[in-house]
């Protein structure tokens, strides 16, 4: 697999983690109570930070050659 394809899949993982973060945060704030709310929001925050780091690494890495 080329570096460009690998970067594409890694960026998709970052986008998926952003989606998971948003859904988890909304669900935690609306449906959960107590310690479970805190755990859910912590998971959402960790997913958001990891996805931000992934996107930053991919963007800072710059363009890659196709092929």
C-alpha positions as CSV (number, residue, x, y, z in Angstrom):
1,X,0.0,0.0,0.0
2,X,1.4,3.4,-0.9
3,X,2.0,6.2,1.6
4,X,-0.8,8.3,0.1
5,X,-3.3,5.5,0.6
6,X,-2.1,4.9,4.1
7,X,-2.6,8.6,4.9
8,X,-6.1,8.4,3.4
9,X,-7.1,5.6,5.7
10,X,-5.5,7.2,8.7
11,X,-7.4,10.4,8.0
12,X,-10.6,8.4,7.8
13,X,-9.9,7.0,11.2
14,X,-9.5,10.6,12.5
15,X,-12.9,11.5,10.9
16,X,-14.5,8.5,12.5
17,X,-13.1,9.4,15.9
18,X,-14.5,12.9,15.5
19,X,-17.9,11.4,14.8
20,X,-17.7,9.0,17.8
21,X,-16.7,12.0,20.0
22,X,-19.7,14.0,18.9
23,X,-22.2,11.2,19.4
24,X,-20.7,10.1,22.7
25,X,-20.7,13.7,24.1
26,X,-24.4,14.2,23.0
27,X,-25.5,10.9,24.4
28,X,-23.6,11.4,27.7
29,X,-25.1,14.9,28.2
30,X,-28.7,13.9,27.3
31,X,-29.1,10.3,28.7
32,X,-26.5,9.5,31.3
33,X,-26.2,10.6,34.9
34,X,-23.5,10.6,37.6
35,X,-20.2,8.9,37.1
36,X,-21.3,7.4,33.7
37,X,-21.8,10.9,32.4
38,X,-18.3,11.8,33.4
39,X,-16.9,8.6,31.9
40,X,-18.7,9.2,28.6
41,X,-17.6,12.8,28.4
42,X,-14.0,11.7,29.1
43,X,-14.1,9.2,26.3
44,X,-15.5,11.8,24.0
45,X,-12.7,14.2,24.9
46,X,-10.0,11.6,24.4
47,X,-11.5,10.7,21.0
48,X,-11.5,14.4,20.0
49,X,-7.9,14.9,21.1
50,X,-6.7,11.7,19.3
51,X,-8.5,12.7,16.1
52,X,-7.1,16.2,16.3
53,X,-3.6,14.8,16.6
54,X,-4.2,12.4,13.7
55,X,-5.5,15.2,11.4
56,X,-2.6,17.5,12.5
57,X,0.0,14.9,11.6
58,X,-1.6,14.1,8.3
59,X,-1.9,17.8,7.4
60,X,1.6,18.8,8.6
61,X,3.0,15.8,6.7
62,X,2.0,17.6,3.5
63,X,1.2,16.1,0.1
64,X,2.4,12.6,-0.9
65,X,3.2,11.2,-4.3
66,X,0.6,8.9,-5.7
67,X,1.8,5.5,-6.8
